Structure formats: C-alpha cells, structure tokens
Amino acid sequence: MNAPGQPIEILLVEDNPGDVRLTRESLAEGRVRNNLHVVADGEAALAFLRRTGRFAAVPRPDLILLDLNLPRRDGREVLADIKADPDLRRIPVVILTTSQAEQDIVQSYDLHANCFVTKPVGLDQFLKVIRSIEAFWLEIVKLPPDGARTDEDAAR
C-alpha cells in the first residue's frame, strides 16, 4: 500500500471501452485518490504486472480489477499466473465480469480471486457497483504494503 496521502494504484484489465470509460468516471468521482491504469488484454496485464517492455516504469498496483473474457489471454489464465507468482499474489484481484455462470464463480475462487462481481447491464447499477468496490477495497480493507514478502516467500 502507498504512503498516507499517496493515490491508490489500480490496474483495470478490460477490453470494453465503454466499461473502461464508466469505471474511470466512477473512480474519478470517488473519495479516494487513485491512479487508474488500463490494459485491454491478458498479455498486456501480465507485462504490466511484471513491469516488462513498455511497462518497465509503471507502479505496482494496489488492486486489480480483472475481466474474465479478454483477448490474447483470458482472465482465468491471468488470475492463475498472478496467484502463482510470489511477487504478485498478495495484490487483491477483483473479478469484474459480465458472467454469472456458476462455473466461472467457482473457478475464480479456486484460482484465489479475492472476490467475484458481476457487471450489471444498467448504467446506474454499474456505477453503483464500481463505487461499492471502491468503498470496500480502498476505504475499508487494509491492503498489503507494496512488495511485502515473508521469510517463507524469500525461501522459495
């Protein structure tokens, strides 16, 4: 987590420009200062998180909002890679998707998603969901410090 007064770094992995715009607008109106970074596919998400290529200088996100249905590499694969990586697995991942399929919900939690949220269709409901995510994850929850590792992690 960033120092007090510093904005929260959020990575949105979303290929729908409309959902990106709505998320950006909702977070901009929120009470918590944040920097929203957006990538549109799973490969770019992993490059961002690993700070490779054009993403070498990006900050480490404090929170990831991850769609499941993505080009190049789907959200399930991205989630599995994040949670298998000792340097990334403590970053909370909120699955934010149109899917309501029980299989997607179960698989996401099996892959250690921190929560699963279905995107509502209506504009007002979508904005309400984003504000609820912001209120919970950025105002209530205590996030781990940036790069925090335990002795157990270091031994691996």
Secondary structure, 3 states (H helix, E strand, C coil): CCCCCCCEEEEEECCCHHHHHHHHHHHHCCCCCEEEEEECCHHHHHHHHHCCHHHCCCCCCCEEEECCCCCCCCHHHHHHHHHHCCCCCCCCEEEEECCCCHHHHHHHHHCCCCEEEECCCCHHHHHHHHHHHHHHHHHHCCCCCCCCCCHHHHHC
